[in-house]
């Protein structure tokens, strides 16, 4: 990336490894695996305690850890029995990110609490991948990635809005994983959730994220507002009580098999599709996207930071908070076509007009 364009920023083990090689089942989403010693410890709490003990008092490289917070599926409530545990470490340092992350990785190795410690410093979002020795559960650690923490809490709140949301998202994730849509060259679980949630916005089951932000104080991460109202959305939740989970799933297959991805952007923030051409002439974007308009003016020379510059492929799904981020940027044409064909197949199979 152009230097001037800085981005925003044991047997037990075998059991977990083998679980990833077979098709997922719906019941796995309802298991919450816990580590047992003299008493039960929630696995997230256990991992956080271990990370604090190993890292928090480290004064190496003039680095100060300001916070360690969990995020991901175990916080959103969309985890399965062997889901990774994700943590974000906020820190300040006079040393380079590369050296800081290497130092943290060395500390984790030396602790012998975590094994298979691999720092992925060259990744778009640098992380340390490791495995907790006593439980065999994998752990991913990112850095100064506080927006991911807010995203996870937003998903968790959305699940509370309607009893159909969680089972629909779970079924979609199982389907996507089992046919190979969720992988390193395709969708992330997070991006696939938002495809499902966008359908529920279109159906009137969920409010647009902009509506959740209207009456609450801002929480800025960079220049992006990550705040949202946690009050019950009774006027939205009760609009479509007659729709079953299968109705929502069928709408998903039908909608995306017909969606014009060449022309439109999926925008959970607004709750409706946006024209790609409007991102080329940002003054045509809706007024509610004023933050992106401002961001564009400040960064228009840095193409990789702009929404349309974030992806060489055709699929664009706007992050609900960070409006210059395309959360389906890594979906290759091969996976994209597989997704469209799978939706069309189910549309035909279910006789959806």
C-alpha positions as CSV (number, residue, x, y, z in Angstrom):
1,X,0.0,0.0,0.0
2,X,1.1,3.6,-0.8
3,X,2.9,4.9,2.3
4,X,0.8,8.0,2.2
5,X,-2.4,6.0,2.4
6,X,-2.4,4.6,5.9
7,X,-5.3,2.2,6.6
8,X,-7.9,2.7,9.3
9,X,-7.2,0.6,11.7
10,X,-3.5,-34.0,23.0
11,X,-6.7,-36.0,22.2
12,X,-8.7,-33.0,22.9
13,X,-6.9,-31.2,20.1
14,X,-7.6,-34.0,17.6
15,X,-11.3,-33.8,18.5
16,X,-11.4,-30.1,17.5
17,X,-9.4,-30.6,14.4
18,X,-11.6,-33.5,13.2
19,X,-14.8,-31.5,13.8
20,X,-13.8,-29.1,11.1
21,X,-13.6,-31.8,8.4
22,X,-17.3,-32.9,8.4
23,X,-20.5,-31.1,7.5
24,X,-21.8,-28.9,10.3
25,X,-25.1,-29.8,12.0
26,X,-27.6,-27.3,13.4
27,X,-27.4,-28.7,16.9
28,X,-23.7,-27.7,17.1
29,X,-24.7,-24.1,17.3
30,X,-26.5,-24.7,20.6
31,X,-23.5,-26.2,22.4
32,X,-21.4,-23.9,24.5
33,X,-18.2,-25.8,25.4
34,X,-16.7,-24.9,28.7
35,X,-13.4,-25.8,30.3
36,X,-13.7,-27.6,33.6
37,X,-11.2,-27.6,36.5
38,X,-12.4,-27.3,40.1
39,X,-15.3,-25.3,38.8
40,X,-16.6,-24.1,35.4
41,X,-14.9,-21.3,33.7
42,X,-16.4,-19.6,30.7
43,X,-13.7,-20.1,28.1
44,X,-13.6,-16.5,27.0
45,X,-13.0,-15.4,30.6
46,X,-10.3,-18.1,31.0
47,X,-8.5,-17.0,27.8
48,X,-8.7,-13.3,28.8
49,X,-7.2,-14.0,32.2
50,X,-4.4,-16.0,30.7
51,X,-3.6,-13.3,28.1
52,X,-3.6,-10.6,30.8
53,X,-1.2,-12.6,32.9
54,X,1.1,-13.3,30.1
55,X,1.1,-9.9,28.3
56,X,-0.3,-7.1,30.3
57,X,2.8,-6.4,32.4
58,X,5.2,-6.5,29.5
59,X,7.2,-3.3,29.2
60,X,9.3,-4.5,26.3
61,X,9.7,-2.3,23.3
62,X,8.2,0.7,25.1
63,X,4.7,-0.9,24.6
64,X,1.7,-0.4,26.9
65,X,-1.4,-2.6,26.5
66,X,-4.5,-0.5,27.3
67,X,-7.1,-3.1,26.9
68,X,-7.8,-6.7,26.0
69,X,-11.3,-7.4,24.7
70,X,-13.0,-10.5,23.2
71,X,-15.0,-10.3,20.0
72,X,-16.2,-12.6,17.3
73,X,-18.8,-15.4,17.3
74,X,-18.5,-16.2,21.0
75,X,-19.5,-12.6,21.8
76,X,-22.1,-12.2,19.1
77,X,-23.7,-15.4,20.2
78,X,-23.3,-17.2,16.9
79,X,-20.6,-19.6,17.9
80,X,-20.6,-23.4,17.4
81,X,-19.0,-25.8,19.8
82,X,-15.4,-25.5,18.4
83,X,-15.5,-21.8,17.4
84,X,-12.2,-19.9,17.8
85,X,-11.9,-17.4,20.6
86,X,-11.1,-14.0,19.2
87,X,-9.4,-11.2,21.1
88,X,-8.4,-7.6,20.3
89,X,-5.4,-6.1,22.1
90,X,-5.3,-2.3,22.1
91,X,-1.8,-1.0,22.7
92,X,0.3,2.1,22.3
93,X,4.0,1.8,21.4
94,X,7.0,3.7,20.0
95,X,8.0,0.5,18.2
96,X,6.8,-0.8,14.8
97,X,3.7,-3.0,14.7
98,X,5.8,-5.8,13.3
99,X,8.2,-5.8,16.3
100,X,5.4,-5.4,18.8
101,X,3.4,-8.4,17.4
102,X,6.6,-10.5,17.2
103,X,7.3,-9.7,20.9
104,X,3.7,-10.7,21.9
105,X,4.1,-13.9,20.0
106,X,7.3,-14.8,21.7
107,X,5.7,-14.1,25.1
108,X,2.8,-16.5,24.2
109,X,5.3,-19.2,23.1
110,X,7.4,-18.9,26.3
111,X,4.3,-19.1,28.5
112,X,3.5,-22.7,27.2
113,X,-0.1,-21.9,27.9
114,X,-0.6,-21.3,24.1
115,X,1.0,-23.5,21.5
116,X,1.2,-23.4,17.7
117,X,1.8,-19.7,17.9
118,X,2.0,-18.1,14.4
119,X,2.1,-14.3,13.9
120,X,0.6,-13.3,10.5
121,X,2.1,-9.9,10.3
122,X,1.7,-9.5,6.5
123,X,-2.1,-10.0,6.6
124,X,-4.5,-7.2,5.8
125,X,-5.4,-7.3,9.5
126,X,-2.3,-8.7,11.3
127,X,-3.1,-11.4,13.8
128,X,-1.5,-14.0,16.0
129,X,-3.0,-17.5,15.6
130,X,-2.5,-19.9,18.5
131,X,-4.0,-22.8,20.3
132,X,-4.8,-23.0,24.0
133,X,-3.0,-26.1,25.3
134,X,-5.4,-27.3,28.0
135,X,-8.6,-27.0,25.9
136,X,-7.4,-27.4,22.3
137,X,-9.4,-24.4,21.3
138,X,-7.9,-22.0,18.7
139,X,-7.4,-18.3,19.5
140,X,-7.0,-15.4,17.1
141,X,-5.5,-12.2,18.4
142,X,-5.8,-8.9,16.5
143,X,-4.4,-5.5,17.4
144,X,-6.0,-2.0,17.7
145,X,-9.0,-3.5,16.0
146,X,-11.7,-2.1,18.3
147,X,-14.3,-1.8,15.5
148,X,-14.5,-5.6,15.4
149,X,-15.5,-5.5,19.1
150,X,-18.3,-3.1,18.4
151,X,-19.4,-5.1,15.4
152,X,-19.7,-8.3,17.6
153,X,-21.8,-6.5,20.2
154,X,-24.0,-5.1,17.5
155,X,-24.7,-8.6,16.2
156,X,-25.4,-9.8,19.7
157,X,-28.0,-7.0,20.2
158,X,-29.6,-7.7,16.8
159,X,-30.1,-11.4,17.8
160,X,-32.3,-10.1,20.7
161,X,-34.7,-8.2,18.4
162,X,-36.5,-11.2,16.9
163,X,-36.6,-14.9,17.8
164,X,-36.2,-15.9,14.1
165,X,-32.9,-14.1,13.5
166,X,-30.5,-16.5,15.2
167,X,-31.8,-19.7,13.8
168,X,-31.9,-18.2,10.3
169,X,-28.3,-17.0,10.5
170,X,-27.2,-20.3,11.8
171,X,-28.8,-22.2,9.0
172,X,-27.3,-19.9,6.5
173,X,-23.9,-20.3,8.0
174,X,-24.2,-24.1,8.0
175,X,-25.3,-24.1,4.4
176,X,-22.5,-21.7,3.3
177,X,-19.8,-23.7,5.1
178,X,-20.9,-27.0,3.9
179,X,-20.9,-26.0,0.2
180,X,-17.6,-24.2,0.5
181,X,-18.7,-20.5,0.4
182,X,-17.1,-19.6,3.7
183,X,-13.3,-19.9,3.3
184,X,-10.2,-17.8,2.8
185,X,-11.1,-17.1,-0.8
186,X,-14.7,-16.5,-0.2
187,X,-17.1,-15.2,2.4
188,X,-16.2,-14.7,6.1
189,X,-18.9,-15.8,8.5
190,X,-19.3,-12.2,9.4
191,X,-20.0,-11.0,5.9
192,X,-22.4,-13.9,5.3
193,X,-24.3,-12.9,8.5
194,X,-24.8,-9.4,7.0
195,X,-26.2,-10.8,3.8
196,X,-28.8,-12.6,5.9
197,X,-29.5,-9.5,8.1
198,X,-29.9,-7.3,5.0
199,X,-32.7,-9.6,3.7
200,X,-34.4,-9.1,7.1
201,X,-34.1,-5.3,6.7
202,X,-35.6,-5.6,3.3
203,X,-38.5,-7.6,4.7
204,X,-39.1,-5.1,7.5
205,X,-37.9,-7.4,10.3
206,X,-34.9,-5.3,11.2
207,X,-34.2,-1.6,11.3
208,X,-31.4,0.0,9.2
209,X,-28.3,0.5,11.3
210,X,-28.7,4.3,10.7
211,X,-31.9,4.1,12.6
212,X,-30.2,2.4,15.6
213,X,-27.7,5.3,15.7
214,X,-30.2,8.2,15.6
215,X,-30.8,8.8,19.3
216,X,-27.6,7.7,21.0
217,X,-24.3,9.5,21.7
218,X,-21.6,8.8,19.2
219,X,-18.7,6.3,19.8
220,X,-16.1,7.2,17.3
221,X,-13.5,4.8,16.0
222,X,-11.4,7.0,13.8
223,X,-14.2,9.0,12.1
224,X,-16.7,6.1,12.0
225,X,-19.6,6.0,14.5
226,X,-19.9,2.6,16.2
227,X,-22.6,3.5,18.6
228,X,-26.1,1.9,18.5
229,X,-29.3,1.9,20.5
230,X,-29.9,-1.1,22.7
231,X,-33.5,-0.3,23.3
232,X,-36.1,-2.8,22.0
233,X,-37.3,-2.0,18.5
234,X,-40.9,-2.9,19.0
235,X,-42.2,-1.0,16.0
236,X,-39.9,-3.0,13.7
237,X,-39.9,-6.4,15.4
238,X,-43.7,-6.9,15.2
239,X,-44.1,-6.0,11.5
240,X,-43.8,-9.4,9.9
241,X,-44.9,-11.9,12.5
242,X,-46.4,-14.3,9.9
243,X,-43.1,-15.0,8.2
244,X,-41.5,-18.3,9.2
245,X,-37.8,-19.0,9.2
246,X,-38.2,-20.9,5.9
247,X,-39.9,-17.9,4.4
248,X,-36.9,-15.7,5.3
249,X,-34.5,-18.3,3.9
250,X,-36.5,-18.6,0.7
251,X,-36.5,-14.9,0.3
252,X,-32.7,-14.9,0.8
253,X,-32.2,-17.4,-2.1
254,X,-34.6,-15.6,-4.4
255,X,-33.3,-12.1,-3.6
256,X,-29.6,-12.9,-4.2
257,X,-30.2,-15.1,-7.3
258,X,-31.9,-12.0,-8.9
259,X,-29.7,-9.3,-7.4
260,X,-27.7,-7.1,-9.9
261,X,-24.3,-7.1,-8.3
262,X,-22.8,-5.2,-11.2
263,X,-25.1,-2.3,-10.5
264,X,-25.8,-2.2,-6.8
265,X,-24.1,-2.3,-3.4
266,X,-25.6,-4.0,-0.3
267,X,-25.8,-1.5,2.5
268,X,-27.0,-2.7,5.9
269,X,-26.4,0.9,7.2
270,X,-29.1,2.3,5.0
271,X,-31.2,-0.9,4.8
272,X,-31.5,-0.7,1.0
273,X,-29.2,-1.2,-2.1
274,X,-27.1,1.7,-3.2
275,X,-25.9,2.4,-6.8
276,X,-22.2,1.7,-7.4
277,X,-22.1,4.8,-9.7
278,X,-23.0,7.0,-6.7
279,X,-19.7,6.0,-5.1
280,X,-17.9,7.3,-8.1
281,X,-19.7,10.7,-7.8
282,X,-20.2,10.8,-4.0
283,X,-22.4,13.8,-4.0
284,X,-25.1,11.6,-5.4
285,X,-25.0,9.4,-2.3
286,X,-27.8,9.8,0.2
287,X,-27.3,12.5,2.8
288,X,-27.1,9.8,5.6
289,X,-23.8,8.7,4.2
290,X,-22.2,12.1,4.9
291,X,-19.4,10.4,6.8
292,X,-18.3,8.6,3.7
293,X,-18.6,11.7,1.6
294,X,-16.3,13.5,4.1
295,X,-13.9,10.5,4.1
296,X,-13.8,10.5,0.3
297,X,-12.9,14.1,0.1
298,X,-10.0,13.6,2.6
299,X,-8.7,10.4,1.0
300,X,-9.7,10.5,-2.7
301,X,-6.0,10.3,-3.8
302,X,-5.7,7.0,-1.9
303,X,-7.7,4.6,-4.0
304,X,-7.2,1.6,-1.8
305,X,-8.9,3.4,1.1
306,X,-12.0,4.2,-0.9
307,X,-15.0,1.8,-1.0
308,X,-14.9,1.0,-4.7
309,X,-11.1,0.8,-4.6
310,X,-11.2,-2.0,-2.0
311,X,-12.0,-4.9,-4.2
312,X,-11.1,-6.1,-7.8
313,X,-14.2,-8.2,-7.9
314,X,-17.9,-7.4,-8.4
315,X,-19.4,-8.1,-5.0
316,X,-19.7,-5.1,-2.7
317,X,-21.3,-5.2,0.8
318,X,-20.8,-2.1,3.0
319,X,-19.7,-2.6,6.6
320,X,-22.5,-1.4,8.9
321,X,-20.1,1.0,10.7
322,X,-17.0,1.6,8.6
323,X,-18.5,2.8,5.3
324,X,-15.3,2.6,3.2
325,X,-14.9,-1.2,3.9
326,X,-16.3,-3.9,1.6
327,X,-16.8,-6.9,3.8
328,X,-17.2,-9.2,0.8
329,X,-14.0,-7.9,-0.8
330,X,-12.2,-11.3,-0.7
331,X,-15.0,-13.2,-2.5
332,X,-13.4,-14.4,-5.7
333,X,-15.4,-14.8,-9.0
334,X,-15.4,-18.6,-8.6
335,X,-16.9,-18.4,-5.1
336,X,-19.3,-15.6,-6.2
337,X,-20.6,-17.7,-9.1
338,X,-21.0,-20.7,-6.8
339,X,-23.0,-18.5,-4.4
340,X,-25.3,-17.2,-7.1
341,X,-25.8,-20.7,-8.6
342,X,-26.5,-22.3,-5.2
343,X,-29.2,-19.6,-4.5
344,X,-30.7,-20.1,-8.0
345,X,-30.8,-23.9,-7.5
346,X,-32.7,-23.5,-4.2
347,X,-35.0,-21.0,-5.7
348,X,-35.9,-23.5,-8.4
349,X,-36.1,-26.4,-6.0
350,X,-38.5,-24.5,-3.7
351,X,-40.6,-23.2,-6.6
352,X,-40.0,-19.6,-5.8
353,X,-41.2,-17.2,-8.5
